[in-house]
Amino acid sequence: MLTATLLDGSIIETSVVDEILSLENAGSRQIKKISLEYKDKKDPADHQIFVMFQNAEINPDSWVSINFSVVGNTRDWAFLAAADIDERIKRVIRLSPSFVVNNRQFIVVPMAISIALMLFLLPPSPSSPFAADKLEEAYRSGLIKDPIQALILLERARGETGRLDYIAPMMLAFLVPWIILFGLGKLFSVIAPPYNFYWGDYIGYYNKRRSAQNIFWTVVVLGIIVSIISAYIMRFLP
């Protein structure tokens, strides 16, 4: 038995595969989940196979796109059937950029980039340049001649607001990677949908997204990389 769940909530049950493949699969009639269940005619069944494909992006309860279970009266039959199904599932799986960026574990990447940028911007002693500049200015103006006065002025300057100059850059260093990667996640969800039932009217929609994906990688990403490399090359040219 095949069961198709559509985006508008409709449920279609059939035992004929062609009836599922003939669905328009677009707009509110877009397929969001298909399940296949096989049982033998015994009661209770000795052999049972269940396979489910779903658009996990629009399912708030589960982000796994393919599930299957095999029940049999013999261990060897169940093991062989499960291995065969698992091998077939691996053939249809494709890695999608939007899946990578929107994956829950991907949060480690912006966090690591933010921490690295903050550590890069944070000097060993943030107020030292401010204190040294103030001491030099006082020395040149003739206000400081005694080393004791210089030490007192230096200690006072270290406690002043020079450290605050680094707050804004540190906040930007923390926020920018999150904003960029969040934007990429939204962009990839549009141009590189991770879960697709490739038949019906959805074929045209998916092909357009594939074209947009190719333009993004070849024009935008490749263009940025070439620009950065060119800039570094120009710096070393006479």
DAJOUR-V167346 format. One record per residue. N is the residue number from 1. PHI is phi in degrees with one decimal (NA if undefined). Layout:
BEGIN
{{N | PHI} {N | PHI}}
END
This chain:
BEGIN
{{1 | NA} {2 | -104.7} {3 | -128.9} {4 | -112.5} {5 | -107.3} {6 | -95.3} {7 | -64.1} {8 | -83.7} {9 | 95.8} {10 | -65.9} {11 | -124.7} {12 | -117.4} {13 | -114.8} {14 | -159.1} {15 | -108.8} {16 | -111.0} {17 | -62.9} {18 | -61.0} {19 | -69.0} {20 | -73.1} {21 | -69.8} {22 | -88.7} {23 | -65.6} {24 | -65.8} {25 | 54.8} {26 | -156.4} {27 | 58.7} {28 | -71.4} {29 | -95.1} {30 | -69.6} {31 | -77.4} {32 | -113.7} {33 | -158.4} {34 | -132.6} {35 | -124.8} {36 | -123.7} {37 | -129.2} {38 | -121.7} {39 | -136.7} {40 | -77.1} {41 | -84.9} {42 | -79.8} {43 | -133.2} {44 | -76.4} {45 | -70.1} {46 | -82.0} {47 | -129.0} {48 | -147.5} {49 | -129.9} {50 | -131.5} {51 | -131.4} {52 | -130.3} {53 | -113.3} {54 | -144.4} {55 | -81.2} {56 | -67.3} {57 | -66.7} {58 | -109.2} {59 | -109.9} {60 | -71.4} {61 | -91.8} {62 | -151.0} {63 | -105.1} {64 | -89.8} {65 | -87.4} {66 | -133.2} {67 | -126.7} {68 | -152.3} {69 | -142.2} {70 | -130.6} {71 | -125.2} {72 | -146.6} {73 | -81.8} {74 | -129.1} {75 | -66.1} {76 | -62.1} {77 | -62.4} {78 | -63.7} {79 | -65.8} {80 | -66.6} {81 | -64.2} {82 | -65.6} {83 | -65.5} {84 | -66.0} {85 | -65.8} {86 | -61.4} {87 | -65.4} {88 | -69.6} {89 | -63.7} {90 | -61.1} {91 | -72.6} {92 | -98.8} {93 | -76.9} {94 | -129.3} {95 | -79.8} {96 | -113.0} {97 | -57.7} {98 | -67.1} {99 | -65.6} {100 | -64.8} {101 | -69.1} {102 | -88.6} {103 | -63.7} {104 | -61.9} {105 | -77.4} {106 | -70.2} {107 | -60.5} {108 | -64.3} {109 | -66.4} {110 | -62.6} {111 | -64.7} {112 | -65.8} {113 | -65.0} {114 | -62.3} {115 | -64.6} {116 | -62.7} {117 | -65.6} {118 | -65.3} {119 | -66.7} {120 | -67.1} {121 | -80.2} {122 | -85.1} {123 | -75.6} {124 | -57.1} {125 | -137.1} {126 | -57.5} {127 | -90.5} {128 | -60.7} {129 | -60.5} {130 | -63.8} {131 | -66.3} {132 | -64.6} {133 | -63.7} {134 | -67.3} {135 | -66.2} {136 | -63.8} {137 | -64.0} {138 | -67.6} {139 | -67.7} {140 | -68.0} {141 | -82.1} {142 | 86.5} {143 | -74.9} {144 | -117.0} {145 | -130.0} {146 | -92.5} {147 | -58.3} {148 | -65.7} {149 | -62.0} {150 | -63.4} {151 | -65.2} {152 | -63.1} {153 | -62.7} {154 | -64.0} {155 | -67.8} {156 | -66.1} {157 | -66.2} {158 | -66.4} {159 | -91.2} {160 | -88.7} {161 | -82.8} {162 | -60.9} {163 | -65.7} {164 | -68.9} {165 | -63.1} {166 | -96.8} {167 | -66.7} {168 | -61.6} {169 | -60.5} {170 | -66.7} {171 | -65.3} {172 | -64.0} {173 | -61.5} {174 | -79.4} {175 | -83.7} {176 | -57.9} {177 | -59.3} {178 | -66.4} {179 | -65.0} {180 | -63.7} {181 | -70.3} {182 | -65.2} {183 | -63.8} {184 | -64.4} {185 | -62.0} {186 | -66.8} {187 | -64.8} {188 | -65.4} {189 | -62.3} {190 | -87.0} {191 | -89.3} {192 | -136.8} {193 | -59.8} {194 | -79.0} {195 | -123.0} {196 | -141.3} {197 | -103.0} {198 | -87.1} {199 | -161.1} {200 | 69.5} {201 | -66.6} {202 | -67.6} {203 | -59.1} {204 | -62.9} {205 | -61.3} {206 | -66.5} {207 | -63.9} {208 | -64.9} {209 | -67.0} {210 | -64.2} {211 | -64.2} {212 | -63.6} {213 | -62.7} {214 | -63.4} {215 | -63.3} {216 | -61.7} {217 | -71.0} {218 | -82.6} {219 | -89.8} {220 | -76.6} {221 | -65.5} {222 | -63.3} {223 | -63.1} {224 | -65.4} {225 | -63.0} {226 | -63.1} {227 | -63.9} {228 | -65.6} {229 | -63.9} {230 | -62.9} {231 | -62.7} {232 | -69.3} {233 | -66.2} {234 | -63.9} {235 | -67.5} {236 | -96.4} {237 | -79.4} {238 | -67.8}}
END
